Amino acid sequence: MKHKEPHLIIDLDDDYTIFSVVIFDENKNHTILKNKSISSKGIHKGAITNVKLISENLKKIINELENEIDYFFSKVVLIINPKNVDCLNISGYKKLNGSQVLREDVSYILNDVKNIVQLTEDKHTAIHLFNSSFSLDSDNLENLPVGLFGDFYNQNMSFVLVQKNLIKNFKLALTETGLYIDRIILKPFAECVNLISKHLFKNNFLFLELGNDASNINIIKNKSLIFSQSFNFGLGLALQDVSKLCSLKIEEVNVLLADCNLEEKTLDGNENYIDKKYFTISPYRKVKLKLVLDVIISKNMKYLVMNINKKFNFKFIDDLDDHFLIGINGAAELISKGWEKEAIPIIQQKKSFISGFFSRLFK
């Protein structure tokens, strides 16, 4: 990696797309030179639905960035956030009978398991592969036990899989812009890398993403992503239920929740009601605040997390100054310094600089 050479990272999500130009110093630390963000079009649930629309939007911003920094990009690191992700956890082993663990043993187990996954998961492709844990004679180890003697070596691996067609569509959209994809990174993993790098979390934690319409749970164990699952419900369910029960519009519910500490209002035992001032659109109706609180507690996971935060170590990334760039910063860490638990960074097939230049020039 050349120092001071600009690198393009694109965070492509349902609601917005972030374009970041980063450079690296001699210590592999990164600096963001430029940032641009636009509303996303042509993508739904993390999958491309309109190649032409999305490639036109990407090309427009990429050209703007190239003109601003006087540099031509031929490749991109792409951050994706598909809703259908599978984490396949598999163990491989070798009987040593008192011999040493060799690098060849580790490679053999890795390649053997990888071949099995490719055969059984023929409609999926791995974008990340982790050596999540190692053990020698039932002793769990932090690092690969290469060179150590033992009788039985066990290696646990986690494959992060997405549909092949999804990756093909991303490649097609970027090809239309004249760029080849240097690497694809799953957004929750990139975000977790940044959180670990900031020392906000250590090796093991649960990473919860709560949106209005969808939620996502990710489990990090030994700095490896071992579980990721999306759900078709989010914080919006609570808003919808409060809206129905209280005969309030969603806009009014948002103002009420932002302006009123429901827990304090309902703990004093008084029969408090929603103030008339919150019925700015809807006709006034006498509704107990306790009812609103009960609905929110039954549906709103973030509210529950905030109330048990004194017992458990929960942190909210929304509280960080650069929370919109957590994925970008995590991706920059990955491409410059790598990740100790990632077995094989999945690099995409390279497109020539000349080919990329002319495809951009004549489109």
N, C-alpha and C positions, 0 to 999 in steps of 0.2 A: 504494500500500500504506500503510495507516494504522499509525503507530507504536503500539506497546503493545497492538495488537489481537490477541487469541489466534488462532492458526491451528492447524488439526488436520492432522497427518500420520500416515498409517497405513502401516506396513510389513507387508504381507500375504504370508507365506511358508508353505511346507509344514509346518514344525515349530512355528513360533511366530508370533504377530502382536503387533507393537509399536504402541502408541498414544502419540503425543507431542503435547503442546500447546506451541507455541513462540510467542515474541513477538520483535519486531524493534525496535531502537533507531533513532535518526535517521541513523546511519551504516550501516544495513541489516545490522548484526551481530545474530545471533540468540541467544536464551537459551531453554533448555528449562524450562518451568514444571512440567510434569507428565509422567510416564512410567508406562505400565502395559503389562504383557505377559501374554499367555495362550497356552496351547497351541492350535494351529490345528486346526479341524475343518471338514470340507467342502471341502478343497482338496488337490489331489494334482498333483505335477509343475508347480506354479505355475498350475494351472487349477482353476476352481471345479467341484466335483462335486455339491455339495448347497447350493443357493441359500438354502433356508429355514434350514438349520443355521448357515451362516456369517453370514447377516444377523442372526439372533437373538443370536449371540455378539457381533457388532459393536455392535448396538444396546445391549446390556447395558452394555458398557464405556463407550460414548459417553455414555450417560445418567449413569453414575457420574461421568465427567469434568465434564460440564455442571453437575451438582449441586455438585461440589467447588469449581469456579471461578466458579459463578454466571454462566454464559455459554451462549448457545444457538448451536450450530454449524449452518450451512446448507450448507457446502461442505467438501470434504476433498481433500488432495493424497494420491494413492494410489501407493505403491511396490509394483511387482509383480516377480516373478522367474520367468516362464514358462521352461520348458525348451526350447521350440521358438521360437527367435528367428532371424530372417534379417537379415544386414547386406548391403545391396545398394549397391555402390560404382559410381558412374556419373560420367562426365565430360561436360561441356558446353563449348562454345567459341563464339567469335565472331571473324570476320575484321574487323580494325579499319582496316587500310590507312592507318596513320598518324594516326588520329583518337583521341580520348580515350575512356577507359573511363568510362561513365556508370552511375549507379545503375539506370537503366532497363535497361541491358544485363545487369547482374547479376540483376535481378528477372525479366527475360525468360527467361534461361537456367534459373533456378531453377524458375519456373512451368512451362516447357516440359518439363523433365525430370520434374517432379512429376506432370504430366498423363500422361506416358508410363508412369510407375510405377503410377499409379492404374488405367490401362487394362490393363496386363499382369499386375498383381498384384491382381486384383479380389477375391480372398478374404482379402487382408491389408490392414492399415492401418498407417500410419507413426506411431509414438509419439515418434520423435526424427528430426531431419534436421540434418545437419552440413555446413557448408562446410569440408571437411577440408583443402583446399589450393588455392592459386591460383598461376598462373604467367602472366607477360607476356613474350612473345618468348623463351620457354624459360627465363626466370629465375624461380626459385621465390621467392615472397614470403610474408611472415608475415601480412600483412593485405590486405584488399580493395584493389586498386590503383585505386580510384575517382579520376578526375581525371588519371591518368597517360596519356601518349601511347604508342602501340605499334602493331604490325601484327597480332598474334595473341594473343587472351586465352583462357586455359583455366581451367576451374573444376571441381574434383573434389568430389563430394558423396557422403555416406554416409547411406542411409536405414535406419533400424532398424524392421523390420517384425514384427508379430505377427498372429495370425489375428483376423479381425473378430469371429468368434463368441466368442472368449475375452474381448474387450473388452466385447461385449454382455452377457456373463454377469456381469462385474464391475460394470457399470452397473446391472444388474438387482438385484444383491445390495445395492448402496449405495442404490438407490432405495427398497428395502424399509426402510431405516433412516431415510429422509427426507432424505438428503444427496445433493447432486449432486457429481460428480467434477470438480473444478476443473482438475486436471492429473494425468496418469499418467506415472510416471517408472520406467524400467527400473532395477532394483536395482543391477546391476553398474556402470552408468553413475553412479548416485548415489554409490556407494562410491568410484569413481575420482575424482569431483569432490572429495570430502572428502580423499582422499589427496593430491591435487594442492594443495588449499587449505592442507593442513598442511605443504606443502613436502617431503613424503616422496618424491614423484616429480615429474618435470618433464613435458615434452610427450609423450614416447614411452615406453611400457612395456607389459609383459605382466602381466595380472592373472589369477591362477590361484586358483580356488576348489575346494577338495578336501573333499568330504563322504564319509561312509561308503559311500553307495550311488551317488553321482553326483558328477561333476566338471564344471567349467565353465572355459573359456578365453576371455579377452577381451583384445583388442589395442587399445591406445590409440595413435593416431598424430596428432600435432599437436593434442592435446587433444580428439580426436574418436574416438568408438567406431566402428571400421571392421570389427571381426570379433567374433563371439560364437557359441560353440558348446558344447553340453552333451553329456556322454558318460554312458552308463549303467554306469559303474564308478567306484569310489572307493577310499578307504583300507580299507574293509571287506573287500575281496578278500584283502589280505595277512593280515588277522586270520583269515579263514575258512581260508586255506591252511595257516597255522601250526597252527590248531586241528585240522585233519585229519591233517597230517603228524606232529604231536607227541602226538596223542590227548589234547588239552587242551580244556576248555570255553572259550568266548569270554571269559568273565569271568576265567578264569585267565590267558589270553593278555594281556589288558589289564593285569593286575597285573604280569606278567612284564616287559612292555615298559616300563611306567612305572618299574619298580624296578631295571632292569638295563641298564647301558650295554653293549650287545652289541658295539660296535666295539672298545672297550677290552678286553673279555673274550676276543675272538678274535684280537687282533693279537699277543699274546705267543707264539703258536705252540703253546700247550698244548692238550690235548684236553679243553676244558671242557665240562661237561654241565649241563643244567638242574637246578637244585637241587630236592631233594624238597619243599621248603616251598611251591613253586608248584603242586604237585599237591594242592590242597585239596579238590577235588571228584573228579577223575579218579584212577584207580589209577596209581601211579608207573611211569614207563617211562624207560629210559636214552636220552636224546636229546642230541645235540651242539648246543651253542649256535650253532656255525657254520652248521648247517642252518637254524636260525631266521633268522639274519642273511641268508643267501642268498635265502630266500623273501621276506623283507621288501624287500630291494634290488630283486628282480625285479618287485615289484608296487607298492611304496609310493613314490609320486613325491615326497611331502614329505620322506621320509628322504633321498632322492637330492639334493633341492634343498638340504637342510641341510648335506650333505657337500661340495657344490660352491660353497657360499655364499662361501668365501674368494676364489674367482675371479670370481664374478658378484655383482652388487648385488641380492640377494634380501632382501626384508623380509617379515615375517609379521604380518598384521593382528591375529592372536590375541594378540600381545605388547602391543598398545595397550590402555590402560586402558578406553577406551570403544568397543572393537571391535564390541560389539553395536549401537551407535548410529551406526556409520559411514554407513549408508544414510540414516538420519534426518537427520544433520548435513549430508550431501551434498545431500539434497532441500531442506533449509532454505536452503542456499547458492544453489541454483538459483532458487528462487522469489523470493528477495530481491534477488540481484545479477545473475541471468541467467548465461549462459555465452557467451563471445565466439565460439566456433565453432559454436554452435547457431543454425541459420538461422531456423527458425520454431518456437517452442515450441508444441506441439500442445495447444491448450486445448479442453476438452470443452464441449458445449452446456450452457448454464446453465439451472438450474431456479429458479423464483421462490422467494423467502423464504417467502411465504405458503403455497405448495404444499408446500414442505418441512416447514413447521411442522405443517400439518394431517395430513400423511402420518405424521409421528412421533407426533402426538397420538392418532390413532385406530388405530394398529397395536399 
